[in-house]
Amino acid sequence: QVQLVESGGGLVQAGGSLRLSCTASGRLLLISMGWYRSAPGKQRELVATISNFGIRNFASTNYEDSVKGRFTISRDNAKNTVYLQMNSLKAEDTAVYYCHAVDSRAVEIWGQGTQVTVSS
């Protein structure tokens, strides 16, 4: 069974940076990996995804509008790890960030979540 282990959350001042990491255990082919976030009183929303659809040397990225130009998603396929570099953080980025993956059978997998708090 594939598990996702996240790290890198924490407390940072507005304008600062954080890097989230998520490593998938197991040997399944993950066609898409990404990050969602959940803030108090708000629905969980997509932050960024990176998908290769099982195609070697291919990657397609997608970002939520409010993070474009500030966040960068990347993936190390050899390590089955996805990263989210978050720059110019704002108070409204405060949320629990969840790693998400989809395997080749279209099964969704979620991490346990990591807290990101941005102080203004």
Salt bridges, closest charged atoms under 4 A:
GLU45 OE2 - ARG37 NE 2.67
GLU64 OE1 - ARG37 NH2 3.97
ASP65 OD1 - LYS68 NZ 3.06
ASP93 OD1 - ARG37 NH1 3.00
ASP93 OD2 - ARG70 NH1 2.75
ASP103 OD2 - ARG105 NH2 2.86
GLU108 OE2 - HIS100 NE2 2.64
